């Protein structure tokens, strides 16, 4: 009978260990399946948050985009302390290391396209709020394509090729061709218009941390300026100026405005906080401090300011002693040691300067008055003439360290000025040199045989 | 499936109601034919019944055998098996030493087989060969002992994982790691480190090498297809020690010794050399006379650190390279074990302790392990065995996976010698370092960086002999790993300073369980022997993760999260994978001459989409034991000669969790709210990676085993590669997991072993093994235009017709003797040169990181009680790239302003006509040390892996104190290496990617050991 008991025992063991084919289904704990995960307003808002969050990537507006605009100019240089931005400052970026911004920007576009291609009629929730989010997505899509074009397009490097304009997530065209700069421009303006049509001012967010109708207008003004469409730039900038929603920060408040969230001069800024920030990979760490601090200011920039200009105060451009050496630094923009500053992307002051520049180009009589609105609030002397040179000088003063300088040089057909032979390493490339465009990344070239490399990198 | 087994049980229950026949008793004694000594533990089996016993400590046995038994079979490890007909009630046997080894039992995981019945390629290493080797992870001890197995060392930090490659590399972006089997069940071999930037921490380091009975490496389809789905990268079968009947035997093993970096590595620039280079660079760049360069530097505010060093520190050398090494690091190991048992039960128990310091300052490794094996026969037919292992392993995990500012190995090379590690008092560590790198002497002393793994394994089975032909076995195995991780970065200096101190604590819990049920059926008629196996296996892995982090500590000396006051954050997750398979095996053996086997496995994995989960895998093998044929019987010098061949299909599911799904990620936030983003593009068509493997070989043994070995040829084609294929970044993702492409690995392996001298007290044995790998990419993913999607990084490329990740970079053309400029070949090969780095093309530079030829030489000599071993290992036909050379060889400011350089830079070009490989120095950015063949070296080397001298005390002495065996030994590991390319200053043993790293280098050790048995 003992053996019988063994049989019983074994049956128990088998019941314990046996199983069926259905036991192979895995668990998803922190992710959701994309096909079943989006159907409510809150899902769409989550995706919009994700889209905004992707704008803050280090390789994009978290840090690199701004620095590219500064080290490829006469504003700043890379001291090579940690090796960061050395190729960019030399303007010898090669295809092996030009992929960061390319990937970050197309990731933003993917996030925008997922929102855009939802059928909002099937969603539950306030339909105007849903449309507002869709509008934000169109604007972000335009912004990211515009930024791709600024870095990789051939418009200032002697060519006509732009970048692929992607309008669908997981589209069938897996290897898109490069479009032309002209077609890119058209698509960017179209997306901005679509965004404007979907959004309403009443539904604009309470903070400046999300895309609003004014962001769309500001982007329109900026793109129009870049492409010398002065009427368009003027109209968009004028609309913002006339809205009465924004003001130029005055000299007394200027330093502090960089620590203020959603300030009166802010049109759009990216959110950061002391608990959610890029830490050492953000702008604070690259502009200052002993650990990175790779980006220093050229004496030439400091020299253009007057003594009384608040933008030249030690709190804005000053000396920091690190690793046994005095270094000229951007002290005032993105200043907080705990990385908690929001990243200003569109300021009202930029709109005033766009308006002034458009008026100068259109030879309107009040151009000088508009231009002088900025220096008058900075403790600086007023301009006597409304000239292109003066508005570019004022832009350099007002917008330094925010990444505008390279494009201001490029769009006006200027060479990159060589003002410091010890510290600038690019050697002052002439306008329309191939160096004015980044190479298409090698990873893109390898995966997409339709892609055409920029001249000079083949 | 469940129902099926119950049905079989019921059927067997009915059928098995037989009555025992009349039995009779046989007694006898078993001795060794060499010296007449009694042998205990010999297995005595009544042929045909499956009943058996073992001899006691006097070599005697008493055995009640069934009446119809014709003969008894006597077998013992290392002895020739004998079969004795039953003619009287007393049978005494004298067993002969088996030099040939054809009766050797080889553990194949699910089954053990006699060597002569195997059709596949496998290689067994006895536990005794690795027991005394001073390594923290047993895989490290295998190098050079197994043909076709390449073990490489990405880091010498104790406890880290090794890169193991069996017969080349079959996968491009998926794992190439073999499958590990312990005592018949698949186990995980994951990296349990808390942060991937830190030293890896392998689950294998939780095993005590003294608990290992044998390790078998399975290489071809016939051997691995039993593991079907997951054996395509080879299988490593570990069998742990079990109890054996007889009086209790105790064993104690201990060794103590010291370790150092096996290779000296580069010397770095000292302060005086650094000053010389900086002044010369200023002279070269700005045209300032060299004697005025010092003042020029200060006037132009180029740097202050030179002035500080000269005026404040009086040119005192920092000497970082030496200070950050832990010379003569102590390593010690103690193990005690006991084994014994009676007629129905036996046990093995052990306790082990290992403590190994790292050869860099500030850390070490500790392991306490215990093992208990218990075997008991519930009845003559039902056997039970349970195996338990528990260990706790602690590792100091260095920030070493890249050149982090807190990486002490990087600090050795990159810290300016002008910076002072100590304050003026000479005792206090200096935290005011004017460098991006930290004073790692301070951070190592004041930070916490600890990995802690507790691993518990249980493996129990019941084996029931239903009839003499049919057995049923059910196995349950659990493997529980609890990994705790804790870092604290102090408030004063280092990474934690900016945040007021930071801490991370995490707990990873991983439970892996396997259940197996199998039926074995044997059938013999005249010369035909058939064996069948049906097996079902189910494996579940549950992974749980919980991590907390925080910043801003109110006071020093507080290390745990409770004291953090800001940025408190928590992460947690759960994932699982499951594997289910059904296996059928048939073995056919015709009178020991002709062997054939066939294996089929149907396996499913949760890692694939529901419609693609299951795959079919199979293998077939044949062997011809030609020496058993009548026509060779007259050739007495042939002990054994056999041919074997196998072919089959195996697979791999080596990919991450949930890769087939298009997923939205929810782990980000924006403006204080949850942010959702497309994490993964997904691929619902994802299925098994497959591998077709052809293998043919010869095994031979001549002159009574004086010359024996094997030869094998293989051709392995891996296809439907699980590959992370780069896609156009315009899709918003970098890559997509696909089944595409194929890779060929071909080669041969040979083993020769010879007893040059064989006599009672003088023996010389030499063994050699050699293996080749010819690796080539046969196909890749294609883009829509039909072009291959090549994978390229800054140094390597994957393209059809070349080895996987063949070296692909610009070709160095030396220094122009006229002007000291660096030059590269414009076309990447030969001919015209250019001084413009970007004008030179990247080109294939030959070879890859995979050694084409590896070999081992193992020599053993013993004379009376003295013994000596020397083991050599050779790897060659590959190239190694010196990573981070861009910084350490920089002829611009990185080496003498920002960081530090190697003293090789002192050979720089200085004046026209200088012939050198180091360009002139320059104060500014330079391309000279960017990726090129200047830093690509031939990887060939020979290393003395082991050098052992020992003495076994005579039994007449040891007997007086009651010991059977006392052996004393001194062992040197990795003592010397001969590197072919004298440009390669770092250790030639690098990770499988072929890059030198700023990790702890491989170590050499000298240890003194005592082995005791009583």
Interface residues (C-beta under 8 A of the other chain):
Chain A: X2 X3 X4 X6 X7 X10 X11 X13 X14 X15 X16 X17 X18 X19 X20 X21 X23 X24 X25 X26 X27 X28 X29 X30 X31 X32 X33 X34 X35 X37 X38 X43 X45 X46 X47 X49 X50 X51 X52 X53 X54 X56 X80 X81 X82 X83 X86 X90 X92 X94 X96 X99 X102 X103 X106 X107 X109 X110 X111 X113 X114 X164 X166 X169 X170 X174 X175 X176 X207 X209 X210 X271 X273 X274 X275 X276 X280 X289 X290 X291 X292 X322 X323 X324 X325 X326 X337 X422 X425 X441 X442 X443 X444 X446 X447 X448 X449 X450 X451
Chain B: X1 X2 X5 X6 X9 X13 X16 X286 X300 X301 X302 X303 X304 X305 X308 X378 X379 X381 X382 X405 X434 X435 X436 X462 X464 X472 X474 X476 X498 X515 X516 X517 X536 X538 X540 X566 X567 X569 X573 X574 X575 X576 X577 X578 X579 X580 X604 X605 X606 X607 X610 X613 X657 X658 X661 X662 X663 X664 X665 X666 X667 X668 X669 X670 X671 X672 X673 X674 X675 X676 X677 X678 X679 X680 X681 X682 X725 X726 X727 X728 X729 X730 X731 X732 X733 X734 X783 X784 X785 X787 X789 X790 X791 X792 X793 X794 X838 X887 X892 X893 X894 X898 X924 X925 X927
